[in-house]
Amino acid sequence: QVQLVESGGGLVQPGGSLRLSCAASGRIFSIAAMAWYRQAPGKERELVAIITSGGSTNYADSVKGRFTISRDNAKNTVYLQMNSLKPEDTAVYYCWRSSIWGQGTQVTVSS
């Protein structure tokens, strides 16, 4: 079974940046699409960004131009570079790969 471990969350001021990492380990037999989701209190979990096995990407409208998803297949790791952060970005961010979820990492944007 594949396990996902997120890291890089924390407290950042508006306009600041954070880089989230998600490392996959376990029985990995192929390159699969990976994604970042987020969930704020009282709201449904939403897709933030996805990157396919071929490297194509897609983003939620709310983060386009500010966030960048990337992957390092040799390290089985996906990243989310978050720039120009806003208070509205505050949420628990979850990594996803082929039906497997990470435990989540808290991102708080506040002065």
N, C-alpha and C positions, 0 to 999 in steps of 0.2 A: 504494500500500500504506500502511496505517495503521501508525504507530509510536507506542509508548507509553514514556514516560519517567517513572519514579518518583523521588520525592525526599522528604526529611523523616525518614529513618531515623536511628538513632544510639543512643547509650547513655543510659539513663534509670534512675533509682532506682525500686524497687518503690513503687507508689502514685502515681507520676508520670504524665505525659501526653505524648503525641506526636501530631502531625498529619501524616499521609502525604498526598502529592499525586501524581496521575497525570495527566499531560497527553498528550492524543492529538493527533497531527498527521498530515498527509498527505491522501489522497483520502477525505474523510469525506462521505458522501452522505445519511446518515440518523442519527437518534438510536437508539442500540442499548443493550442491557443492558451494564453493566460490573460487575466484581467484583474483590474482593481475595481472594487466596489466601495461604497461608503454608506454609512447609516448614521443619521443625526437623531437625537432624542425625539420621539413622537413622529418620526417619518419612516417611510419604507426604505429598504436598502435599494440603492440605485447604482447603475453601472457608471463608472467614471471613465475608464479607458480599457481598451482591449488590444492585444497584439496577437496576430495569427502566427501559425507555424512558419509562414512565408515572410513574416516581418511587416505585413501591412497593419495599419493602426486605425482606430476610430475613437472618438472622444465625445463625451457629453457636451452639449452646447455651452453649458455653464463654465467649462474649464478649457475650452479650445483657445489656443494661443498662449495659455499659461502653464499647462501641464504637458509633460512629455513621457510617454511610456516607451521603454526599451527593454531589450533582453540580451543576456549573454548565455547562449546555449551550452557553451563549454562548462559554465558554472551552474547551469540549471537555475538561473536567477533572473527575475524580472524586477525592473526598477520603475519608480514613478517620481520624476523630477517635478516638483511643484514650486512655481515662481509666482510672484505677485499675489501672495495669499491674501484671502479676504476672510473676515469673520464667518461668512456663510460657508466656508470650506471646513469649518469645525465639524468633526465627525469621527467615528471609528472607521478606519480603513481596513478592508479585507482583501486578501489575495485569493484568487480562484484559479484552479487548473483542473479541467475535465471532471467536474462535479465535486472536487475536493476544495475545502475552504481552510484558510489559515485562521488563526485565533483572533486576529485583529490587532491594530495598533492605533492608539488615540492620537489624533491631531487636533490641537487647540490653537486657534488664531485669535489673539487678544492682546491688547496693550496693557 
